[in-house]
Amino acid sequence: MMNIACLTFNPVQVNTYVIWDETLECVIIDPGCSNSSEEQQLVDFIENKGLSPVRLLNTHGHFDHIWGNNFVSKKWNLDIEAHAFSQEIMDKGPSQGAMFGIDVPEAAPISKEIQEGDKIHFGNSTLDTLHVPGHEPGSIVFYSASDHFMVCGDVLFNGSIGRTDLYKGDYEQLIRGIKTKVIILPDETIIYSGHGVSTSIENEKRNNPFLQ
């Protein structure tokens, strides 16, 4: 059985997720730590739990979700794993940040590509990969059928969806992906989003105005 913890970092309040199982191997998803204090918070959490990070995963390439990639990759000697379509977005991190008046460093490139259908193995656990573009061309969702949860980045939120007015966003593509790949999953599936509180498939099917 997997355990999941959420730490919220940086001025954009990104949810960084640490997922681990009984082996104490863990994956870090969307490290958003933007300064030494936030980096230490992540390190302290991992060390206090006795965890061993084995994979660094990005749901997509917007600057707020990859801000801590360089630190995490170097700290634990991990590949930066993301969909290939996210590389162009990652490269625009400094200019993206400038739009919001935020100084963002250049990010290291993707060193291991993830595609639709890939199995993310760590410890005794596996996450499935769904490619759900629209918020960003490389947006992916990590899903566990056995533990009934997903980490979806900015694809879907409690009562909302990811914005599509940023570079290479596509509203119709995002809605189509959510309806054909995400909300068809079991109602009890917990949704851990890139910002804000968690929700469930059942709740979003009933109450999300974008999905009615």
N, C-alpha and C positions, 0 to 999 in steps of 0.2 A: 504493500500500500504506500502511495506517495503522500508526502507532506508538502504543503505549499505555504510560503510566507511572502508577504508584500512589504517592500520598503519604498517610501515615496521620496523622490529626489528632484532637485533643480527648480529653477523659477517656474517651470511649466508643470510641475507636480506630476512627474511621470511615475507610474507604478513599475518598480523593478521586482521581478519575481525570482525567488530561490526555491527550487523543487528538489526534494531528496527522498530516498527510501531507506530501508533498514540497513543497507550497506554503507550508508552515510556518503555515498557519491552524490553529487548534486549538479544541477545545471543552473546557470544564471541567465535569465531572459531580460533583455532590454536594460542593461545597466545605465541608469541615468545620472549617476553621481557626477557632480559638476565641480567639486572642490575637495580639498584634503579632508575636511571634516566629514563629508558624505562618504568619501572613499573609506575612511576609517570606520564609519558606521557599518558599512558592508563587510569589511574585514572582521570587525568584532562579532557581528552576527554569525558569520561562517565559522570563526574559530571557537566561539562559545558553544556552538552546536556540535563541534568536532567534525565538520563537513569537509569533504574533499571535492572541490570544483573540477569537473572533467569536461564541461562544454559551455561555451558562450554562444547564446542564440539571440538573434534579432528578429522581431516580428516584421520590422520594416526599417527604412533608412533615414527617417526624419531625425534631425539633430538632437532633439530632446530624448530620444530613445537610444541613441548610440553614444551619448556624451561620455560615458564611462568605459567605452570599449577599449581605448588605448590602455587605461589603467588595469582593467581586469585581465586583458590579454597578456600583459607583461607580468602582472603579479602572479598569475597561476599558469603561465605558459600555455595559453589556450588559443586555438584557431578562432577567428571571427567568422561565425556561420550565419548566412543569410541567403535570401533568394538573389540570383544574379541581377534581376531587374532593379534591385535596390541600390546597386553600386552608384549609378548616376545621381541618385538622390543623396546618398551619403557624401558624395564629392561636393555637393552644394551646401553642406552643413554650415560653413562660415557665412555664406550669403543668406541662408535661411535665418540664422540667428540674427543677422543684421536687420532683417525685416521687423524683428521684435525688439530691437535695441539691445541684443544680447551678444556678447563676445564669445564665439564658439570656436574651439580649436579644430584644425583639420583632423579627420579621422583616418586611421589605418584602413587599408582596403580589405574587402572580403577575402579570406584565405581558404574558405571551404563553402561551396555552394550547396544550398538546400532547395529541393524541388518538390512539387506536388507528389504526394505518395511516399516520400521518404520516411523511414522509421528512425526516430531519435532514441538511441539506446544509451542508457546509463544505469549502473548498478543492476538491479533485477527488473528495471522498469523500461517502458517504451512509450513514446509519444508519437502520434501520427501527425503528418503535415498536410494541411489544406492550403492551397493557393487561392486567396480571395482578394484580387486587386480592386482598385477603385479609389481608395483613400491614397494609395501609392501603388505603382505598378508591381512591386515585389511583395506586397503585404501577404503574410502567411499566418496561419493559426495553428497552434500546437494543441492537440486533442488527445485525451485519454478516455477511451470507452470504458475501461475497467474501473477507473476512479471517478468517472462522471464529472469531468471538468475540462475546460479549455482556457488557454491563454491566447487572446485574440488581438493584442495590440490595439490599434485604433479602428478596427473594422466595425465593432459594435459596442455600444455603451448601454448603461441603464437608461432606457427611455430615449436613446438617440443612436446616431451612427457617426462614423468618422467623417470629418469635413472633406469635401471634394473640390474646394476652390483653390487648393494649392497646386503647385506645378505637377502636371500629369495626373491630376485627379479626374475621376470619371464617375459621376453620380449613378448613371444607369448601370454601369458595370458593377459598381459596389452593391447596389440593391439586388441585382441579379445573382451575384455571388452569395450574398447573405441568404437569399431565399432558396437557392439550389444546393448550398453546401453546409450552411450553418444551422438555420432554424428547423431543418429536417432531422436534426439530431434529437436524442431523447429529451423529453421535457425536463427531467431532473438534472440535466447538465448545468453545472455552475459555470458562469462566464466571468473570467477575470480579465478586465479590460485594461487598456494602457493608462487610463485616467479614471478617477472616481471609484465608486463602490462597485462591488460585484453584483451580479444579477443571475438570472437563469433563463434557459430557453423558454420555459413555460411563461415566465413573466413578460419576456419580450414579445412573444407571439400574441399575448393578450393585450399588452399595453403600449408597445412601442408604436408611435404614430407613423413612423416611416415604413412600417411593415404591414399596415392594415390594407 
